């Protein structure tokens, strides 16, 4: 039996109210009739959504640390928008001004990091430390869910020893004098290292000597790490905060500060435990459960029921502490914001934000567009700040590669001026100097794919080896490798890398022109063992294929030695890049019957592919007479 539904438009308008969860769940069968009127009037109903609230932290939200909270709250919405626009203009003007000074060598600091600090008002629930994780699970969905900001924050100066908590919890209990004295002695030994009858404290050096002279029935006791006992503690390096009286660590990017609580009463505990314990209701260490940003500056009556239940004590488990609602200030520093957020605020409105770069050891290699060149120092400083300590130098390619050595003209924009670095690729270390040799980290996957095609019986001939990314990786797997490059600097680093990876006995290095190298290697006795030939010079490798014509002309075909497998790389801008590259190989070899396996490596530019063609050298080409 088939059922047919006919949907007709209804002449009377009506309002449809749907919850947010309704868009996330598939409607069940028994709710299908309720959803039919919505689809019938989909052409005439306009849903108006409130887009005023943008969730999450942003440089366009919050206030600067120099502004007071009262000023930020008293400003109307249009004034806040004007202020945000003024901030953007000030950032752009200041960055360009400092940039011009930096080009003249007068200033090294490009970015004012304090201008990127933002203060946000958030509400929090102050709970005992031992109950914070249980209450956090109960308040899922109502807590602050910002990237890289924890929902639980510590209260500065609010840590308490366990022995001290026992004394406060039992302060109204009656105990005998001996028990009270024993408890105080235990607390003194824990806090100060001695009790009333213990005398003066021993210095760390004397304490270490006493331990060294300790003796038992078996002889002198050997204490591990005895020398570290009297060693002075190292001071942790800190950086100044935005207000001078605050200090944040190198890796810290957020600070939570309590500015008010819901109880102003004081008792005798306020003077004993400090100003953080006003109200006298806390018994031990506490934590702050940061609530969602929409609940900031709201009363307890305006909060969700789950939060009210925690505040009223309906689900409270502790008998010594009552959760309370406090107002906090969350300060996000320059270290918090990501690279694209910083650049979006600094670059002119509508400009494309550069978000990708190549990493070569400690060097970040940028390829900036023409529109980014006036802000190249600014972009480089942000890249350097956001990727320390891994990135120590930021460079930009000035011009396209046009020389025979395939070296790039680079400009150092930020950091140190050392272009000599160490690259680790697939577990192999390479020394590279980007000023004199060519290196492309984006080809690591392709190099590994090619090496995986080799076997332990192969002998590889790398015609354009460079510093040896393919030759050294293949040497770990094959019998022997013959590596050649025209660049003397590349050959020097190739020899260094062979020694660095302990493969100098399996690699034989040459510094020759490609045609001369092919002719020399295949006219020698080494030609019989070569099974793989790699020609990784995409711009010109096809033009050198004619050097393979007639390489076995002096040998007899009856010898039966296998012909080598050729792997040649190239670029193609044609609509059918495989067909275009195949045609160029046929022309270079002057042979039509060449079976080629094509592999697309990557898209190096719009409509420009890098390809790898693998084929067995045809017998008619290998034994042909050279013209």
N, C-alpha and C positions, 0 to 999 in steps of 0.2 A: 504494500500500500504506500503510495507517495503522497506527501502533503505539500501543498503549494501555498506560499505566502505572497500576498500582493500588498505592496507598500504604497500608500497614497499620501500626498501632502495634506496636512491638517490646516484648515483655514484660520484657526485661533492660535495666537502666539502663547507660549508659556515658558517658564523659566526652568532650566535643568540645572540642578546642583549636584556635582559629582565630587567625590573626595579624590585626593591625590592617589590613594592606593588603587582606585578603580581603574586608573590608566596603566597600572603595573600588573594587574591580574587579568587572566582570561575569564570572561563571564561564564558562569555555570549555566546549565540548561534550564534550571528552574527560574533563573533571573533573566532569561532571554526576552520574554514579553515586556519587561520593564525597560529594556534598552531599545526596543523597536521605535518608540516615538522620537527618540533622539536622532536616529538615522533618517527618519522620514523628514525631519525639519533641518537636516544638516545644511541645506542650501540657504536657509533664511535665518539661522541663529548665528550670532556673533558673540564669541566668548571673550570677555575683557579680563586680562590677567594683570596683576599688579607686579610690574617690573621695577619698582622703585628700589626694592631691597636686593642687593647683590651680595651673595654669600661668600664668605672667605676673606682672608686678609688681602689688602691692596694698598698700593702707594697713594691711591686717590681717596682712601678712607683714613679714619683716625686723625690725630692731631700731632703737631710737632712737639717735642719735649719742652721747648721754651714756652709754649702756650699753657695757660692754666686751664684746669678742667671747667671752671665756671665760664670762661670765655667761649670755649668750644661748645658748651651746652646752650649758651644764650644766643648764639648766632643762628639766624634762620637758614633754611635750606638754600635759597638763592645765594646768600653770602658765602656759604660753605662751598658751593660750586665755583663761585668767582675766586675764592681762595685757592682751591685746587688748581684752577687754570693758571693763577699767578705763580703757584709753586712750580708748575711745569715750565713756564717761561723763565723763571729765575734759574731753574736747573739747566736749561738749555743755554742761557746767556753765560752763566758762570762756567759751564764746561767748555764753551768755545773760547772764552777769555783765558782760562787756565791753559787750554790747549795751545793757543798762540804763544804764551810765555814758555811753554815746554819745548816748542820747536826752536826757540832761541836759546835754549839751554839754561833758562833762569829758574825753572821750577821742575821738580821731579814728581811731585804729587799731582795727579791729573784730576782726581775725583775727591770731592768733599764727602766723606762717608757719613758725617753727622747729619747732613741734609736728608739722608734716607732713613733716619730713625723715625718710627711712628709709635704713638701711644694709643691704645685702645682700652675703653672702659668695658670691663667684664664683671659679671657676678660670679661668686663662688660660694660653696658650702664648706665650712670648716668642720672637719670630722677627725676623730682619733685615728692615729696612723695605723693601728691594727685592724681598723674596720674600713679603710678606704677602698680596698679592692672589692670587698663584698658590696659596698654601696655603689661602686662604679658600675658593676654589672646590673644593679637595679635601675640605674639612671641612664642606661644606654638609649641614645637618641636625643637626650636632653643635655648632653655635655658638649663642650667645645670640640669640634671636629675639624681643626685646621691642620694643614700639612706641616709636619716637623715640629708641632707644638704638642706636648703631652697634656693629657687631661688632668693629671695629678701634679700638683706643684708643692714644693716644700716651703715651709714658713721659716724665714731666716731667724736663727737664735731660738728655735722652738724645740730643740732636741733635749731629751731628758734621760738621765740614767735610770735603769730599771730599779736599782736600789732606792733611788730618790723617789720614784713613783710609789714604791711600797710604803715609804715613810709618810707621804702625803695621804695615801689611801687609808692608812691606819693611824692618822694623827689623833683621832678621837677615841681610839681604843686604849684601854688601860693595860699596861704591862709592868712587869717587875723591873727593878732598877738594873739587874744584871742583864736581862734580855735587851733593855733599851741601850745599855752601854755597848753590848756586843754588836748590836745593829749599827750604832754610830761608828764603832771602830771599823767594821767591815766597809761602811760607806767611805770613811776617810782613807782607808787603804786603797779603795778603788779609784777615788778621785785624786788624792794627793800623794799616794804611794807610802803613807805612814799613818800611824794612829798616835794617840796621846802618849803612850808609854814606849813608843818605838825610837825616840830620839830624833836627831836631825837626819834629813835625807842624805843618802850617799850620792856622791857625784857619779856620773856614768862611767868614768874611768875606774874609780874604786869599786863600783858595783861589778864591773867586768873582771877586775882582779880577784874579787871574792869568789866569783863563779869559777874562775880558772883554778883556784886553789881548793875547790870542793873535792872531798874525798869520801869514799864509801868503802865497803868491805872488799870490793874488787880493785880498788885503786882510784886514781884521779878520773874524774868524769870529764868526758869530751863533749863540749857544747858546740852544736853547729851554729855557724854564723856568729861566733863570739866577737869577732872584730867589728861587726856592724852595730853593736850595742852602744858604744860610746861615740860613734860617728855622728857628726851634726847632720840634721835633716836639711835637705835641699829645699830652697824656697822656690815655689812655683811661680813661673813668669806669668804676669797678668797684664792686661792692657786697660787703659783708662776708659771708663764709661762715658756716656754722653753728658753727665751732669757733674763730673769731677769727683763727687763723694761716693760714687758707685764704681765698682771694678768688675769687669766680666772677663772670663777666660778666653783663650784664643779660639776655642771651638764652640763657645756659647753664643747664641744669637737671640735669646729672649730672656727677659727678666719679669717676674711677677711681683708686684708690691701691693700690700694690703693698705687701703686708704680709709677704710671705715668698716664698722661692724654693726650689728643690730642691737648691741647691749652696751651701754655706757656706764654701767654700774662698776664700782671698784670695791675690793675688799683687801684683806691683808696679803693676798697672794700677788697683787700687782707690784708691790715693792720687792717681793722675794724673787719672783721669776722674770720681771721686766715688764715693759709696756705692752709686749705682745700678749700678755695674759690678763688684760683688763676684763673684768667680769668674774674672774675667779672660778669659772666652771670647768676649766680644762685640767685634766689629770694625766699629763704625759705628752708625748710628741703628737703633733697634729699635721694634717695635710689639707690642701685646698683642692676641692673638686670643681674645676672651672666649668661653668655652665655655658650654654649656647649664647652666642653674641646677641641674639634677639632678646634675651632676658636681662640685659644690662640696664641699670638704673630703674629697675622695677621693684615694686613691693612684693612681699611674700604672697599677698592675695592674688596677684596677677600671674603667678607661676603655675606650671602644670600640676596636676594632682599627684604625680609621682614624686615631684620635688617637695610638695607640701607634706606628703606623708613622711619624708625623711626629716623635715624641719620640726614637725609636730611630735615626732617620736613614735609614730604608729608602728614603724618597722625597726625601731632602734633595738640593738642588741646589747650595747654597753650600758652599764649602770652608773658609770662615773663621769660620763661626758654627754652633752647634748649638742647636736649639730646646730650651727647658726649660719645665717646668711650674711656675707660680707661683700663689700665692694672692692674691686682690685683694679689695678692698672697693669696692662700687659704691654711691655715695650719690646718692639721688634727692631733689631739693629740692622746695619748694612749687611752683615754676614747672613742674615736670614733670606734676603731676597735673591731669587735666581737670576741668572745672567740675562735672560730675555726680558724680565721685568725691569731690571736696571736700564738696559739699553732702550726699552720702549719709552721710559721716562726721559732719557737723555737725548735721544735722536729726535729730529723734527717730526711733527705729527704727520702720519701717512707714509713715513719711510719704512722700507722693508727692514726688519730686524734680522741681522745675520745670526744664525743659530747653530751652524755646523762648521767644523774645522778638522783638519787632519792632525793626528798626534804622532810625532816621531821622537820617541824617548821623552826628554823633558821639553821638547819644542812643540809649540802649537803653530801649525801652518795654515794661514788664512788665505782665501782667494776673494778679496773684497771687490765689490762692484765700483763703478765710477762714482755713483752717488754716495758711497761710504768713505771715499778717500778724504774729504775734509774732516771726517771724524775718526780717522784711522787710529790715532793715538788714544782716543777715548775708548774705542771698542777694544783695543788691545789691552788696556789697563783693566777693563772689566773682565775680560777672559783670563787675565793673569790672576786677578783677585779671587775669582770664583773657582779656580782649579789649582790653587796652591795646596801642597808643595809639589804636586806631580808636575805641573807646568811651571817652568822657570824662565822661558823665553817665548816671545810671540813674534812671528815674522809674517810678512806678506810678500807674495810673488809679484814682482814689478812688471815683468814682461814674459811673453811666451818663450818656450824653449826653442832656440834657433841654432845653437852651436852643435858641433859634432859630438861633444862629450855628454850631451843631454843634461847639463847642469842648469840650475835655475838661478835667476837673479833675485835675491831675497833682500828685503829691508827689515831690519830689526826694529820693532815698534815698542816693545816693552820688555823689561827684565834684563838679564845679563846678555852679553853679546857673544856667547859661546855657541857655536853651531856644531860642535863636536859632541856627539851623544852616543848612548848605548841603547840599542833596540833589542827587545826580546820578542822573538816571533816563533811560535810553535815550539817553545823550549830551547831555542837556539839564540845565542847572543851575537850581535853584530855591532861593530864600531862604525859609525857613519859621520861624515862631515858634509853637511848639506851645502856648504859653500863650494865644494869641489867635486862631489859625486852626486848621483841620482838615486833617490829612494822614494818608493810609493808604498805606504802601509796599507792602502786599500786593495792591493793585489795579494795580500797574505792568503786569502782563501783560494785564489786561483793557483798560487804557487804550491799550496798543499795538495790541491786536486791533481796537479801535474805530477808531483812526486809520488803520489799514491798509485800512479799508473806504472811506475818502475818496479822492477823485481831485483832480487839479490844477484841475479846473473847478468844484469845490464851493465854496460859501460857508456857513460853519458858524455856528450860533447856539447858544452855550453858556449855558443859563439859570442853572445853579448852578455857576459856574466855580471858586470857591475861589481858590487862589493861581495857578491856570492850568495844571494838569498836562495837561489835554486841550486847552485852547485854544492853549497855546504849541506843543505837539507838532503840532497840526493846522495851525498857522500856517506851519510849515516846509514844508507840502505843498499846502495849498489856496490859493485866491485871497485870501480875507479871512475874518476871524473877528470876531464880535460876542460879547463876554464880559460876563457880569453876575453880581453877587453882592450879597447883602443886608448882609454883614459889612463894615464900613468897613476894618477891619484887613486882611481878605483882599483887598480891592480895592487897598489900598496896596501889599501885597506882590505882587499881580498886575502892577501897573505897574512895580515894581522888576524883576520877572522878565522883563518884556517888554524893558526896556532892557538887562538883563544878557545876554539872548540875541539882542539886536539885531533885535527883531521889533516894535518899537513902531509902525512904519508899517503893519503888516498886522493889528493888533489894535485894536479900538475897545472901550474899557472903560466899563461902566455900574455904578452903585451904586443899585439899585432893588429893589423887591419883585418877585417872579417874575411875578405876574399883570399888574402894571403894566408890566413890561418886555416881556412878550409882546404886550400890547395896543399899546404904543408902537412896537415894532419892526415889527409887521406892518401897522400902519395908515400907516406911512411909505412912502416910495418904495423903501426898502431891502428890503421884503418880496418884491419880484419876483425878487431874485437869491438868496434863501436857499434852499438845497437840503437842508441837514442841520440838525436840531434835537436837541441833547443835553440830557437832563434827568437829571443824575446826583445825585439826592438820594433814596436808596433808601427812607428812612423816610416821606417825604411827597410824592414826585414825582407819584404817580398822582393825588393830589388836585388837582393843578394842570393836569391834562389838559383840564378843562372850559374853561380859558382859551383853548384852541385852537379852540373851537367858534365858527364864524362869523367867523374872522379875514380871510376873503376875500369877505365879503358885499357890500362896496362895489365889488368888481371884477366885470367881466363874464366869464362863462365862456368867451366866444369868444376871449379873449386867448390862451388856450392855454398859459399859463405852467405849468411842472411843479409839482406839489404836493410839499412837503418830506417827507423821510424823518424819522420821529420815533424816537429812541432813548431809552427811559425805563427806569429802574432801580427795583427794589423788592424787598422781603422777602416770604417766604411760609413759613408753618409747616404748611401743609396736606399731606395725604398725597400729593396730586397738585399740586405747586407750580405747574406750567405752567398747568393748567386754572384754578386759583384766581387766578393773576395775570391771566390772560386775561379772566376774568369781571370783575375789578375795572376793567380798562381799558374794557370794553364799558359798564359802568355809568357811568364817568366821562365817556365820550364820548356816552352815550345813543344808542349805535348798536350793533346786534348784528352786522352784516356787517363785521367788521374782521379782515383776514388778518394774523396776527402771527407773526413768527419768534422763537422763544424760545431763549435761551442761558443755561445755568446758569454763573454766575460762580464762586461758591465757597460752601462750607458755613460760615457764620459762627458757628453754634452747633448743638448737637444738634437735628436735625430742623428747622433753619431755614436756608433757602437764599436766596442773593442772586441775582436773575435780571435779565437784560436783554431787553426786548421791543423789537423793531424792526419798524416798519410804516410804510407810506405813508399819510399823512393822507387819510382818505376824502373824496371830493368832496362828499358830502352833509353832512359835518361842517364842512368848510372854508367852504362857502357857505350854511350854515344861519343863520337869524335868531337872534340872542341873546335869551334869555328874560330 
